[in-house]
Amino acid sequence: DTTGYCESNGNVGYVSADYSPDGKCIASISEDADIRLWNSSTGEMLIAPIQVGRVLGRVIQFSSDGKTLFTGCGDATVGVWDVQSGQEIVNIKYDDHFPNDSPVWALAFSSDGLYNIQCFSNPTICRRSTWRAEDMPGSFEGPSSQVESVRFSPDDTRIVAGYSDTTIFVWDVQTGNSVWGPLRGHTNCVNSVAYFPDGRRVASASEDTAIRIWDVDEKLDDCPNKSDKESIEWVLAEDGWVMDKEGRRLVWVPHDLRVSLMSPKNTMLLHRDGYVKLDFEGACIGDEWASSWIDI
């Protein structure tokens, strides 16, 4: 049930938000360089808007204890803020590899706050020590498109990243190697990603207005309860054709249904028009096509 709402009066441009660990507070930042704190139950603003005084990026995150906020700023810095007073505790400079006008586009902190993942306005993903501003090992070599959102898994061993080219990757934090990806299904930029508390699923939200839930705990082909037909891996091409691993056409999907088409690795899809799920059980595909002929 909806018990309240936070009306973003005064916000300009985009708004990004994060829940406090206890769920009682919501922090938001917007393009007008203001940080706001809200009561999540009543929608009331808890303190006056925090005037940052410089251009922000579009990321904000609570610390694991809920006492501080981290913001990614437009001058290639990370701001650390006290939740109670609204005062900036420290401003950490990360300008060794990027120009001062390169905004921290996506940002995620480990649960202990000792290291973070930063993504600037380019495809680069950096793992860094929070307080020493030093790079840590990890390559994270993915798409050439921009990272829009990044989050740690609950145990801090993996990160999930959403990209402007509609793909999603899951990375090993220590090695920087890809664990999952590319996960495909969205038809537009992936604006937000998050792990479920169990660490086995990932949620993604896109400009295509769909929210997708992904199983990242085990490979689909490893699921013992899946028949060969049900576990057929496929991708949706730009022209609407569903293609198997060998590039063979399976079925064509109309344009207005593609945004709500569940991919093989989706466990759920939320969209205003519902969802479409392909079931190849009993389908006459490939060499089995001749069996569709019924002699009357």
C-alpha positions as CSV (number, residue, x, y, z in Angstrom):
1,D,0.0,0.0,0.0
2,T,1.1,3.6,-0.7
3,T,1.3,5.5,2.6
4,G,2.8,8.7,1.3
5,Y,4.7,10.2,-1.5
6,C,7.7,12.5,-1.9
7,E,6.8,15.5,-4.1
8,S,10.0,16.8,-5.6
9,N,9.1,20.5,-5.5
10,G,12.0,22.5,-6.7
11,N,13.9,19.7,-8.3
12,V,15.2,20.4,-11.8
13,G,15.9,17.7,-14.3
14,Y,16.5,14.1,-13.4
15,V,16.1,12.8,-9.8
16,S,18.1,9.9,-8.3
17,A,17.2,8.4,-5.0
18,D,18.3,5.8,-2.4
19,Y,16.6,4.2,0.6
20,S,18.4,4.2,4.0
21,P,19.3,0.7,5.3
22,D,16.4,0.9,7.8
23,G,13.9,1.9,5.1
24,K,12.8,5.0,7.0
25,C,14.4,7.7,4.9
26,I,14.9,8.4,1.2
27,A,17.7,10.6,-0.1
28,S,17.5,12.2,-3.5
29,I,19.7,14.4,-5.6
30,S,18.8,16.3,-8.8
31,E,20.3,18.2,-11.6
32,D,19.8,21.5,-9.7
33,A,22.7,20.3,-7.3
34,D,20.4,19.9,-4.3
35,I,20.3,16.9,-1.9
36,R,17.0,16.2,-0.1
37,L,16.1,13.8,2.7
38,W,12.5,12.5,3.0
39,N,10.5,10.5,5.4
40,S,9.6,7.4,3.4
41,S,6.3,6.8,5.2
42,T,4.8,10.4,5.1
43,G,6.7,12.0,2.2
44,E,7.7,14.9,4.4
45,M,11.1,16.5,3.9
46,L,13.3,15.9,7.0
47,I,15.8,18.7,6.6
48,A,16.2,21.8,4.4
49,P,17.6,21.0,0.9
50,I,21.4,20.7,1.0
51,Q,22.9,23.3,-1.3
52,V,25.9,21.6,-2.8
53,G,27.2,24.6,-4.7
54,R,28.6,22.6,-7.6
55,V,27.3,20.5,-10.5
56,L,26.4,17.0,-9.3
57,G,26.5,13.8,-11.2
58,R,23.4,11.8,-10.8
59,V,24.2,9.2,-8.1
60,I,23.6,9.0,-4.4
61,Q,24.0,6.2,-1.9
62,F,23.6,5.6,1.8
63,S,26.4,4.1,3.8
64,S,25.6,0.7,5.4
65,D,25.0,2.3,8.8
66,G,22.8,5.0,7.3
67,K,24.8,7.8,8.9
68,T,26.4,9.1,5.8
69,L,25.6,9.7,2.2
70,F,27.9,9.4,-0.8
71,T,27.4,11.5,-4.0
72,G,29.1,11.4,-7.3
73,C,29.9,14.9,-8.4
74,G,30.4,16.7,-11.7
75,D,34.0,17.7,-10.9
76,A,35.2,14.1,-10.7
77,T,34.9,14.0,-6.9
78,V,32.9,12.0,-4.4
79,G,31.2,13.9,-1.6
80,V,30.6,12.3,1.8
81,W,27.8,13.9,3.8
82,D,26.5,13.6,7.3
83,V,22.8,12.7,7.3
84,Q,21.9,14.4,10.6
85,S,23.5,17.8,9.9
86,G,23.6,17.9,6.2
87,Q,27.2,19.0,6.3
88,E,29.8,17.6,3.9
89,I,32.4,15.6,5.8
90,V,35.0,15.2,3.1
91,N,35.3,15.7,-0.6
92,I,37.5,13.1,-2.2
93,K,39.3,14.0,-5.4
94,Y,39.7,11.5,-8.2
95,D,41.4,13.4,-11.0
96,D,44.4,11.2,-11.7
97,H,42.9,9.6,-14.9
98,F,40.0,11.9,-15.7
99,P,39.6,15.7,-16.4
100,N,38.0,17.7,-13.7
101,D,34.9,18.2,-15.9
102,S,34.3,14.4,-16.1
103,P,31.3,13.6,-13.9
104,V,31.1,10.5,-11.7
105,W,28.2,9.0,-13.7
106,A,27.6,5.9,-11.7
107,L,28.8,5.0,-8.2
108,A,28.6,2.1,-5.7
109,F,30.2,1.5,-2.4
110,S,31.1,-1.8,-0.7
111,S,29.1,-2.5,2.5
112,D,32.1,-1.5,4.7
113,G,32.7,1.6,2.7
114,L,36.4,0.8,2.2
115,Y,36.3,0.7,-1.6
116,N,34.0,1.8,-4.4
117,I,33.2,1.3,-8.0
118,Q,33.1,4.5,-10.1
119,C,32.0,5.0,-13.7
120,F,32.7,8.3,-15.4
121,S,31.1,9.7,-18.6
122,N,32.9,7.0,-20.7
123,P,32.9,3.2,-20.7
124,T,35.6,2.9,-18.0
125,I,34.8,1.2,-14.7
126,C,37.3,1.8,-11.8
127,R,37.6,0.0,-8.5
128,R,39.1,2.3,-6.0
129,S,40.1,2.6,-2.3
130,T,37.6,5.1,-0.9
131,W,39.8,7.1,1.4
132,R,43.2,6.9,-0.4
133,A,41.7,7.5,-3.8
134,E,43.9,4.8,-5.3
135,D,43.0,2.4,-8.1
136,M,42.7,-1.3,-7.2
137,P,43.1,-4.3,-9.5
138,G,40.3,-5.3,-11.9
139,S,39.8,-4.7,-15.6
140,F,36.0,-4.7,-16.1
141,E,36.4,-4.7,-19.9
142,G,32.8,-4.6,-21.2
143,P,30.9,-2.7,-23.9
144,S,32.1,0.5,-25.5
145,S,29.0,2.3,-24.3
146,Q,28.5,4.3,-21.1
147,V,27.8,2.7,-17.8
148,E,24.5,4.2,-16.5
149,S,24.2,2.4,-13.1
150,V,26.3,0.0,-10.9
151,R,25.6,-1.8,-7.7
152,F,27.5,-4.3,-5.4
153,S,26.1,-7.7,-4.5
154,P,25.2,-8.1,-0.8
155,D,28.4,-10.0,-0.1
156,D,30.5,-7.5,-2.1
157,T,32.0,-10.2,-4.4
158,R,30.3,-9.0,-7.5
159,I,28.9,-5.9,-9.2
160,V,26.1,-5.5,-11.7
161,A,26.3,-2.7,-14.3
162,G,23.7,-1.4,-16.7
163,Y,24.8,0.2,-20.0
164,S,23.4,2.7,-22.4
165,D,23.5,0.1,-25.2
166,T,20.7,-1.8,-23.4
167,T,22.9,-4.6,-22.0
168,I,23.7,-5.7,-18.4
169,F,26.9,-7.3,-17.1
170,V,27.8,-8.9,-13.8
171,W,31.5,-8.7,-12.8
172,D,33.7,-10.4,-10.3
173,V,35.0,-7.6,-8.1
174,Q,38.4,-9.1,-7.4
175,T,39.4,-10.1,-10.9
176,G,37.3,-7.7,-13.0
177,N,36.2,-10.7,-15.2
178,S,32.6,-11.0,-16.5
179,V,30.5,-13.5,-14.6
180,W,27.3,-12.9,-16.6
181,G,26.7,-10.9,-19.7
182,P,25.7,-9.5,-21.9
183,L,22.2,-9.9,-20.5
184,R,19.9,-8.7,-23.2
185,G,16.2,-7.9,-23.1
186,H,15.7,-4.1,-22.7
187,T,15.1,-2.1,-25.8
188,N,16.5,1.1,-24.5
189,C,19.1,2.5,-22.1
190,V,19.4,0.6,-18.7
191,N,19.1,3.4,-16.2
192,S,19.1,1.5,-12.9
193,V,20.2,-1.9,-11.6
194,A,20.1,-3.4,-8.1
195,Y,20.7,-6.7,-6.4
196,F,18.0,-8.6,-4.4
197,P,19.0,-9.1,-0.7
198,D,19.5,-12.9,-1.5
199,G,22.2,-12.0,-4.0
200,R,20.7,-14.4,-6.5
201,R,18.6,-12.0,-8.6
202,V,19.1,-8.6,-10.2
203,A,16.5,-6.0,-11.0
204,S,16.9,-3.6,-13.9
205,A,14.9,-0.6,-15.0
206,S,15.2,1.0,-18.4
207,E,14.0,4.0,-20.5
208,D,11.8,1.5,-22.3
209,T,9.6,1.7,-19.2
210,A,10.1,-2.0,-18.3
211,I,11.5,-3.5,-15.1
212,R,13.2,-6.9,-15.5
213,I,14.2,-9.5,-12.9
214,W,17.2,-11.7,-13.8
215,D,18.4,-15.0,-12.3
216,V,22.1,-14.6,-11.8
217,D,22.6,-17.5,-9.4
218,E,23.1,-20.3,-12.0
219,K,23.2,-20.8,-15.7
220,L,19.8,-21.4,-17.3
221,D,21.2,-24.5,-19.1
222,D,22.3,-25.9,-15.7
223,C,18.7,-25.9,-14.3
224,P,17.8,-29.6,-13.9
225,N,14.1,-29.0,-14.4
226,K,14.4,-27.4,-17.8
227,S,13.7,-29.5,-20.9
228,D,15.8,-29.0,-24.0
229,K,13.1,-27.0,-25.7
230,E,12.4,-24.8,-22.7
231,S,16.1,-24.0,-22.2
232,I,16.7,-22.8,-25.8
233,E,19.0,-19.8,-25.7
234,W,17.9,-17.0,-28.0
235,V,18.4,-13.3,-28.7
236,L,16.2,-10.7,-30.2
237,A,17.7,-9.0,-33.2
238,E,17.0,-5.4,-34.0
239,D,14.7,-6.4,-36.8
240,G,12.5,-8.3,-34.4
241,W,13.6,-11.8,-35.3
242,V,14.3,-14.2,-32.4
243,M,17.5,-16.1,-33.2
244,D,19.0,-19.2,-31.7
245,K,22.7,-19.7,-30.8
246,E,23.5,-20.7,-34.4
247,G,21.8,-17.5,-35.8
248,R,18.8,-19.4,-37.1
249,R,15.5,-17.6,-37.1
250,L,12.9,-19.0,-34.7
251,V,10.0,-16.5,-34.7
252,W,9.4,-12.8,-35.5
253,V,8.1,-10.4,-32.8
254,P,6.1,-7.3,-33.7
255,H,7.7,-4.0,-32.6
256,D,5.0,-3.1,-30.0
257,L,5.6,-6.5,-28.2
258,R,9.4,-6.4,-28.0
259,V,9.6,-4.2,-24.9
260,S,7.5,-6.7,-22.9
261,L,9.1,-9.8,-24.3
262,M,10.7,-11.9,-21.5
263,S,14.2,-13.1,-22.3
264,P,15.4,-16.6,-21.3
265,K,17.1,-15.4,-18.2
266,N,14.2,-13.2,-17.0
267,T,12.2,-14.6,-14.1
268,M,9.8,-11.6,-14.1
269,L,9.0,-8.6,-16.2
270,L,6.9,-5.6,-15.1
271,H,5.4,-3.4,-17.8
272,R,2.2,-1.5,-18.2
273,D,1.2,-3.8,-21.1
274,G,2.0,-7.0,-19.2
275,Y,4.6,-9.4,-20.6
276,V,5.1,-11.9,-23.5
277,K,6.8,-15.2,-22.9
278,L,8.0,-17.6,-25.6
279,D,7.4,-21.3,-25.0
280,F,9.1,-23.6,-27.5
281,E,7.7,-26.8,-25.9
282,G,6.2,-28.8,-28.8
283,A,7.4,-26.4,-31.4
284,C,8.6,-27.9,-34.7
285,I,12.0,-26.2,-35.2
286,G,14.8,-27.1,-37.5
287,D,15.0,-30.7,-38.5
288,E,11.6,-31.3,-36.8
289,W,9.8,-28.9,-39.1
290,A,8.6,-31.8,-41.3
291,S,6.7,-33.3,-38.3
292,S,4.3,-30.4,-38.5
293,W,2.8,-31.9,-41.6
294,I,-0.4,-33.8,-40.9
295,D,-1.6,-36.1,-43.7
296,I,-5.4,-36.0,-43.7
